[in-house]
């Protein structure tokens, strides 16, 4: 067991991001802990290209039976309305509305029969933390931010979610390890405020005065440890042209935007961020909560997802990033193996599917198998924790590491630390 000790910074919602650093720059990221830097240097990762993860959440829980785990021989009320098609890997079939996926199946791995938490609710905590209990563990991005601090102006963790404060609370990892949100005020703050030049920002006396003022404000709220990380990361990001350019998706030519499509524009942003070195990018696509009109809604969304996901994976390969960037595409659970009211499917935590790509993984395969109705795994089911164990190892992090919680108790990153087999 490896333990990273130290007092966890306290959480605080009393100091706004704009109050953290008014000279420009939204300050988020890791603390500069000397012991963590030494561990990172000893691992030989300081000068290598950073490993990254793109976590794509299909909000609402997409139907695995109508996408990646079809059962064409099942009764109509189970198999639904869609037909399977062959892929470029013999023996692997997927939904007819995913023809571009079919063309790159040799670059993908489908994991079937994933068992989610028994609650079957829409909170994506399990697929953000690897822990089935809501609010108990930090998300993967906060863990990476804390264990792999950055000093190059590129945030370790960026979120394209609609509600990162609620969904991606860093808990005991500390407030400095919330994700950077490259939208609205966050992007505005990457620019210098009126009357502030780079030279002035670099001036040591100016910095001293600004940091003194923010330190006093933070001390009043009891948040100095986290605020130190905020202010340092903010200054690094404001001074970094790499960070500013990575967040400017308008630099991409119109034909690139067209390849991804409006529905998957966040995938284009994610590709730019990992290309710039961001370690973890989380994002949400669509609304797959299809209690009613499952087939109508999936006819609309699957082709758009197909287009954008094909563009993302193709881009990663064209740019030589397929070993450095791991991609996981999934929802919080699957859908019921029986069509219910108004052509819908209800929640089904007993089985779901995920698609993995990149990461140097073994691809062109299907792992796991469900029964004749895609209701349950035929063997021991994989869980989100097993996928997280795989992703942590890709990022160079031992899932047996512990971090102290708010009470100082050592907490494993994952309770189930077994990786997905045959990846």
C-alpha positions as CSV (number, residue, x, y, z in Angstrom):
1,X,0.0,0.0,0.0
2,X,1.3,3.4,-0.9
3,X,0.1,6.3,1.2
4,X,0.2,10.0,0.4
5,X,-0.1,11.7,3.7
6,X,-0.9,15.2,4.7
7,X,-3.7,17.3,5.9
8,X,-6.5,17.5,3.4
9,X,-7.4,21.1,2.5
10,X,-10.8,22.2,3.8
11,X,-13.6,22.8,1.3
12,X,-15.1,26.2,1.0
13,X,-17.8,27.8,-1.1
14,X,-17.4,31.2,0.5
15,X,-14.7,32.7,-1.8
16,X,-15.7,33.0,-5.4
17,X,-13.3,32.3,-8.3
18,X,-13.3,35.9,-9.4
19,X,-12.2,36.9,-5.9
20,X,-9.4,34.5,-6.0
21,X,-7.5,36.4,-8.7
22,X,-9.0,39.5,-10.2
23,X,-5.9,40.2,-12.4
24,X,-7.1,37.4,-14.7
25,X,-7.0,33.7,-14.8
26,X,-9.3,31.1,-13.2
27,X,-7.1,29.4,-10.6
28,X,-7.7,25.7,-10.4
29,X,-5.3,22.8,-10.2
30,X,-3.0,20.9,-8.0
31,X,-1.1,21.9,-4.9
32,X,2.7,22.1,-5.2
33,X,3.5,19.5,-2.6
34,X,7.2,18.7,-2.5
35,X,6.7,15.1,-1.6
36,X,4.4,14.5,-4.6
37,X,6.8,16.2,-6.9
38,X,9.6,13.9,-5.7
39,X,7.3,10.9,-6.2
40,X,6.5,12.0,-9.7
41,X,10.2,12.7,-10.6
42,X,11.2,9.3,-9.2
43,X,8.6,7.7,-11.4
44,X,10.3,9.3,-14.4
45,X,7.2,11.1,-15.7
46,X,8.3,14.7,-15.2
47,X,9.7,15.1,-18.8
48,X,7.5,12.6,-20.7
49,X,4.4,13.5,-22.5
50,X,1.5,13.5,-20.1
51,X,-1.0,10.7,-20.3
52,X,-4.6,11.7,-20.5
53,X,-8.2,10.5,-20.2
54,X,-11.3,11.7,-22.0
55,X,-14.4,10.6,-20.0
56,X,-17.6,10.9,-22.1
57,X,-20.8,10.6,-20.1
58,X,-23.9,9.8,-22.1
59,X,-26.2,11.3,-19.5
60,X,-29.3,9.4,-18.7
61,X,-28.1,5.8,-19.4
62,X,-28.2,4.8,-23.0
63,X,-29.7,1.5,-24.0
64,X,-26.9,-1.0,-24.5
65,X,-29.4,-3.4,-26.2
66,X,-30.0,-0.8,-28.9
67,X,-26.4,0.2,-29.5
68,X,-23.4,-2.0,-28.4
69,X,-25.0,-5.3,-27.1
70,X,-27.8,-6.1,-29.5
71,X,-29.7,-9.3,-29.3
72,X,-31.3,-9.9,-32.7
73,X,-32.5,-13.4,-31.9
74,X,-34.4,-12.3,-28.8
75,X,-38.2,-11.7,-28.8
76,X,-39.4,-8.4,-30.3
77,X,-40.3,-6.9,-27.0
78,X,-36.6,-7.5,-25.9
79,X,-34.6,-6.8,-29.1
80,X,-36.5,-3.7,-30.1
81,X,-36.7,-2.0,-33.5
82,X,-33.1,-1.7,-34.6
83,X,-31.0,-4.1,-36.6
84,X,-27.3,-5.0,-36.1
85,X,-24.7,-4.4,-38.8
86,X,-21.2,-6.0,-39.3
87,X,-18.1,-4.1,-38.3
88,X,-14.6,-4.2,-39.8
89,X,-13.8,-6.8,-37.1
90,X,-15.3,-10.1,-38.1
91,X,-17.9,-11.4,-35.7
92,X,-18.6,-8.1,-33.9
93,X,-21.9,-6.4,-34.6
94,X,-23.3,-3.1,-33.4
95,X,-26.4,-1.0,-34.1
96,X,-27.3,0.0,-37.7
97,X,-27.2,3.7,-36.6
98,X,-23.5,3.5,-35.8
99,X,-21.9,2.9,-39.3
100,X,-18.9,5.0,-38.6
101,X,-18.2,3.1,-35.4
102,X,-18.3,0.0,-37.5
103,X,-15.6,1.4,-39.8
104,X,-13.2,1.9,-36.8
105,X,-14.1,-1.1,-34.7
106,X,-10.5,-2.3,-35.0
107,X,-9.6,0.8,-32.9
108,X,-12.3,0.2,-30.2
109,X,-13.0,-2.2,-27.4
110,X,-16.6,-2.8,-26.2
111,X,-17.0,-3.9,-22.6
112,X,-20.4,-5.6,-22.1
113,X,-22.3,-6.6,-19.0
114,X,-21.1,-3.7,-16.8
115,X,-22.9,-3.7,-13.5
116,X,-23.6,-0.3,-12.0
117,X,-24.8,0.7,-8.5
118,X,-28.1,-0.8,-7.3
119,X,-29.7,2.6,-6.8
120,X,-30.1,3.0,-10.6
121,X,-30.2,6.8,-10.2
122,X,-28.9,9.4,-12.6
123,X,-26.1,10.8,-10.4
124,X,-22.9,9.8,-12.3
125,X,-20.8,9.4,-9.2
126,X,-19.9,5.8,-10.0
127,X,-18.6,6.7,-13.4
128,X,-16.7,9.7,-12.2
129,X,-15.1,8.2,-9.1
130,X,-15.2,4.4,-9.4
131,X,-17.0,4.3,-6.1
132,X,-20.7,3.2,-5.9
133,X,-21.4,5.5,-2.8
134,X,-22.4,9.0,-3.7
135,X,-20.3,11.8,-2.4
136,X,-17.7,9.6,-0.7
137,X,-14.7,9.8,-3.1
138,X,-13.1,12.5,-5.3
139,X,-13.5,12.2,-9.0
140,X,-10.6,10.9,-11.1
141,X,-9.7,14.4,-12.3
142,X,-9.3,15.6,-8.7
143,X,-7.1,12.7,-7.8
144,X,-4.9,13.3,-10.8
145,X,-4.7,17.0,-10.0
146,X,-3.5,16.2,-6.5
147,X,-1.0,13.5,-7.4
148,X,0.3,15.0,-10.6
149,X,0.6,18.7,-10.0
150,X,1.3,20.9,-13.0
151,X,3.4,24.0,-13.4
152,X,3.2,24.7,-17.1
153,X,0.0,26.7,-17.1
154,X,-2.1,23.7,-18.4
155,X,-4.7,22.6,-15.9
156,X,-4.6,18.9,-15.0
157,X,-8.4,18.6,-14.9
158,X,-11.0,20.3,-17.1
159,X,-14.7,19.7,-17.1
160,X,-17.2,20.3,-19.9
161,X,-20.1,19.2,-17.6
162,X,-23.0,21.4,-17.0
163,X,-22.7,21.3,-13.2
164,X,-19.1,20.5,-12.2
165,X,-19.5,22.0,-8.7
166,X,-22.2,19.5,-7.8
167,X,-21.2,16.5,-9.9
168,X,-17.4,16.8,-9.5
169,X,-16.9,17.9,-5.9
170,X,-13.3,17.0,-5.0
171,X,-14.3,16.1,-1.4
172,X,-11.2,15.4,0.6
173,X,-8.8,15.9,-2.3
174,X,-9.2,19.6,-1.5
175,X,-10.8,22.6,-3.1
176,X,-7.7,23.4,-5.2
177,X,-8.5,20.2,-7.2
178,X,-11.8,21.2,-8.6
179,X,-11.9,21.1,-12.4
180,X,-11.2,24.1,-14.6
181,X,-14.4,24.9,-16.6
182,X,-13.5,26.5,-19.9
183,X,-16.8,28.3,-20.4
184,X,-18.1,31.8,-19.9
185,X,-16.3,33.5,-16.9
186,X,-13.6,30.8,-16.8
187,X,-12.5,31.6,-20.4
188,X,-12.9,35.4,-19.8
189,X,-10.5,35.1,-16.8
190,X,-7.8,33.6,-19.0
191,X,-7.4,37.1,-20.5
192,X,-5.7,39.9,-18.7
193,X,-7.9,42.5,-17.0
194,X,-8.0,46.0,-18.5
195,X,-4.8,47.9,-17.6
196,X,-2.9,44.7,-16.6
197,X,0.1,43.8,-18.8
198,X,2.2,40.7,-18.8
199,X,5.1,42.7,-17.5
200,X,3.0,44.1,-14.7
201,X,1.7,40.7,-13.9
202,X,5.2,39.3,-13.7
203,X,6.4,42.1,-11.5
204,X,7.3,40.6,-8.1
205,X,6.1,43.5,-6.1
206,X,2.7,43.5,-7.8
207,X,2.4,39.8,-7.3
208,X,3.4,40.1,-3.6
209,X,0.7,42.7,-3.0
210,X,-2.0,40.7,-4.8
211,X,-1.1,37.5,-3.1
212,X,-1.0,39.2,0.3
213,X,-4.5,40.5,-0.3
214,X,-5.9,37.1,-1.3
215,X,-4.1,35.4,1.5
216,X,-5.8,37.6,4.0
217,X,-9.2,37.0,2.4
218,X,-8.5,33.2,2.4
219,X,-7.4,33.2,6.0
220,X,-10.7,34.7,7.1
221,X,-12.5,31.7,5.6
222,X,-9.8,29.2,6.7
223,X,-8.8,28.2,3.2
224,X,-5.2,29.2,2.8
225,X,-4.0,25.8,1.7
226,X,-6.5,25.5,-1.1
227,X,-6.1,29.2,-2.1
228,X,-2.4,28.8,-2.5
229,X,-3.0,26.2,-5.2
230,X,-5.7,28.4,-6.8
231,X,-3.6,31.5,-7.1
232,X,-0.5,29.6,-8.3
233,X,-2.5,27.8,-11.0
234,X,-4.3,31.0,-12.0
235,X,-1.0,32.8,-12.6
236,X,0.4,29.9,-14.6
237,X,-2.6,29.7,-16.8
238,X,-2.8,33.4,-17.5
239,X,0.9,33.5,-18.5
240,X,0.6,30.3,-20.6
241,X,-0.1,30.8,-24.3
242,X,-0.6,27.0,-24.6
243,X,-3.5,27.0,-22.2
244,X,-5.2,30.0,-23.8
245,X,-4.9,28.5,-27.3
246,X,-6.1,25.1,-26.2
247,X,-9.4,26.6,-24.9
248,X,-10.0,28.5,-28.1
249,X,-11.9,26.0,-30.2
250,X,-12.5,28.7,-32.8
251,X,-8.9,28.2,-34.0
252,X,-10.1,25.0,-35.7
253,X,-11.0,25.3,-39.4
254,X,-14.6,25.0,-40.4
255,X,-14.2,21.6,-42.0
256,X,-13.0,20.2,-38.6
257,X,-16.1,21.6,-36.9
258,X,-18.2,20.0,-39.6
259,X,-16.5,16.6,-39.0
260,X,-17.5,16.6,-35.4
261,X,-20.9,18.3,-35.8
262,X,-22.6,20.7,-33.3
263,X,-23.8,17.8,-31.1
264,X,-20.2,16.7,-30.5
265,X,-18.5,20.0,-30.4
266,X,-17.4,19.3,-26.8
267,X,-15.4,16.3,-28.2
268,X,-13.5,18.7,-30.4
269,X,-12.7,20.8,-27.3
270,X,-11.6,17.7,-25.4
271,X,-9.2,16.7,-28.2
272,X,-7.7,20.2,-28.1
273,X,-7.3,20.0,-24.3
274,X,-5.6,16.6,-24.2
275,X,-3.4,17.6,-27.1
276,X,-2.3,20.5,-25.0
277,X,-1.5,18.1,-22.1
278,X,-4.6,18.3,-19.9
279,X,-4.7,15.0,-18.0
280,X,-8.4,14.5,-17.5
281,X,-11.3,15.9,-19.5
282,X,-14.9,15.1,-18.5
283,X,-17.9,15.9,-20.6
284,X,-21.6,15.2,-21.1
285,X,-23.3,14.3,-24.4
286,X,-27.1,14.3,-25.0
287,X,-30.0,13.0,-23.0
288,X,-30.5,9.2,-23.1
289,X,-33.1,8.9,-20.3
290,X,-35.5,7.1,-22.6
291,X,-38.4,5.8,-20.4
292,X,-40.5,6.8,-23.4
293,X,-39.8,7.0,-27.1
294,X,-36.5,5.2,-26.7
295,X,-36.2,4.3,-30.4
296,X,-37.2,7.8,-31.7
297,X,-34.7,9.5,-29.4
298,X,-31.9,7.0,-30.3
299,X,-32.6,7.4,-34.0
300,X,-31.9,11.1,-33.5
301,X,-28.9,10.9,-31.2
302,X,-27.0,7.8,-32.3
303,X,-26.0,9.2,-35.8
304,X,-24.8,12.4,-34.2
305,X,-22.8,10.5,-31.6
306,X,-21.5,8.2,-34.3
307,X,-20.2,11.2,-36.3
308,X,-18.5,13.0,-33.5
309,X,-17.0,9.9,-31.8
310,X,-15.6,8.7,-35.2
311,X,-14.0,12.2,-35.7
312,X,-12.4,12.1,-32.2
313,X,-10.9,8.6,-32.5
314,X,-9.7,9.3,-36.0
315,X,-8.1,12.6,-34.9
316,X,-6.3,10.9,-32.0
317,X,-4.8,8.4,-34.4
318,X,-3.9,11.0,-37.0
319,X,-2.1,13.0,-34.4
320,X,-0.3,10.0,-32.9
321,X,-2.1,10.3,-29.6
322,X,-3.6,6.8,-29.5
323,X,-1.2,5.6,-26.8
324,X,-1.2,8.7,-24.7
325,X,-4.9,9.4,-24.6
326,X,-7.5,6.9,-23.3
327,X,-11.1,7.4,-24.1
328,X,-14.1,5.9,-22.3
329,X,-17.7,6.4,-23.6
330,X,-20.5,5.2,-21.3
331,X,-23.6,6.1,-19.3
332,X,-24.5,5.6,-15.6
333,X,-26.3,2.3,-16.4
334,X,-28.0,0.4,-19.2
335,X,-31.6,0.0,-20.1
336,X,-34.2,-2.7,-19.3
337,X,-34.3,-5.7,-21.6
338,X,-38.0,-5.3,-22.2
339,X,-39.7,-2.5,-24.0
340,X,-42.2,-0.8,-21.7
341,X,-44.7,2.0,-22.0
342,X,-44.8,4.2,-25.1
343,X,-41.9,2.3,-26.7
344,X,-39.5,3.1,-23.8
345,X,-36.9,1.3,-21.7
346,X,-36.5,1.8,-17.9
347,X,-33.3,2.0,-15.8
348,X,-31.2,-1.2,-15.7
349,X,-28.1,-1.1,-13.4
350,X,-27.5,-4.9,-13.8
351,X,-26.0,-4.5,-17.3
352,X,-24.6,-1.8,-19.5
353,X,-21.8,-1.2,-22.0
354,X,-18.8,1.0,-22.4
355,X,-16.6,1.7,-25.4
356,X,-12.8,2.2,-24.8
357,X,-10.3,3.5,-27.2
358,X,-6.6,4.7,-27.2
359,X,-4.6,4.3,-24.1
360,X,-2.4,1.8,-25.7
361,X,-5.2,-0.7,-25.0
362,X,-5.7,-3.9,-27.0
363,X,-8.5,-3.0,-29.3
364,X,-10.7,-4.6,-32.0
365,X,-12.5,-6.8,-29.5
366,X,-15.5,-7.3,-27.2
367,X,-14.9,-8.1,-23.6
368,X,-17.7,-9.6,-21.4
369,X,-20.9,-11.3,-22.5
370,X,-24.5,-11.0,-21.4
371,X,-27.3,-13.5,-21.4
372,X,-29.8,-13.9,-24.3
373,X,-31.7,-10.8,-23.2
374,X,-28.7,-8.6,-22.4
375,X,-30.0,-8.5,-18.8
376,X,-26.9,-9.7,-16.9
377,X,-23.4,-10.7,-17.4
378,X,-22.8,-14.5,-18.0
379,X,-19.8,-14.4,-15.8
380,X,-18.4,-12.1,-13.1
381,X,-19.5,-8.6,-14.2
382,X,-17.1,-5.8,-14.6
383,X,-18.0,-2.6,-12.8
384,X,-17.0,1.1,-13.2
385,X,-14.3,0.5,-10.6
386,X,-12.6,-2.0,-12.9
387,X,-12.5,0.5,-15.7
388,X,-11.1,3.1,-13.3
389,X,-8.4,0.7,-12.2
390,X,-7.4,0.4,-15.9
391,X,-7.5,4.2,-16.4
392,X,-5.5,4.9,-13.2
393,X,-2.8,2.6,-14.4
394,X,-2.8,4.2,-17.8
395,X,-2.2,7.6,-16.0
396,X,0.7,6.1,-14.0
397,X,-1.2,6.0,-10.7
398,X,-1.3,2.9,-8.5
399,X,-5.0,2.4,-7.4
400,X,-3.7,1.1,-4.1
401,X,-2.6,4.6,-3.1
402,X,-4.5,6.1,-0.2
403,X,-5.3,9.7,0.5
404,X,-6.5,11.0,3.9
405,X,-10.2,11.9,4.2
406,X,-11.5,14.8,6.2
407,X,-10.9,12.9,9.4
408,X,-7.4,11.9,8.4
409,X,-8.3,8.3,7.7
410,X,-6.5,6.7,4.8
411,X,-8.8,6.0,1.9
412,X,-7.9,3.8,-1.1
413,X,-8.5,5.4,-4.5
414,X,-10.5,2.3,-5.3
415,X,-11.8,-0.5,-3.2
416,X,-11.9,-2.9,-6.2
417,X,-8.5,-2.4,-7.9
418,X,-8.7,-5.2,-10.5
419,X,-8.2,-3.9,-14.0
420,X,-10.3,-4.9,-17.0
421,X,-8.8,-8.2,-18.2
422,X,-7.4,-8.6,-21.7
423,X,-6.9,-4.8,-22.3
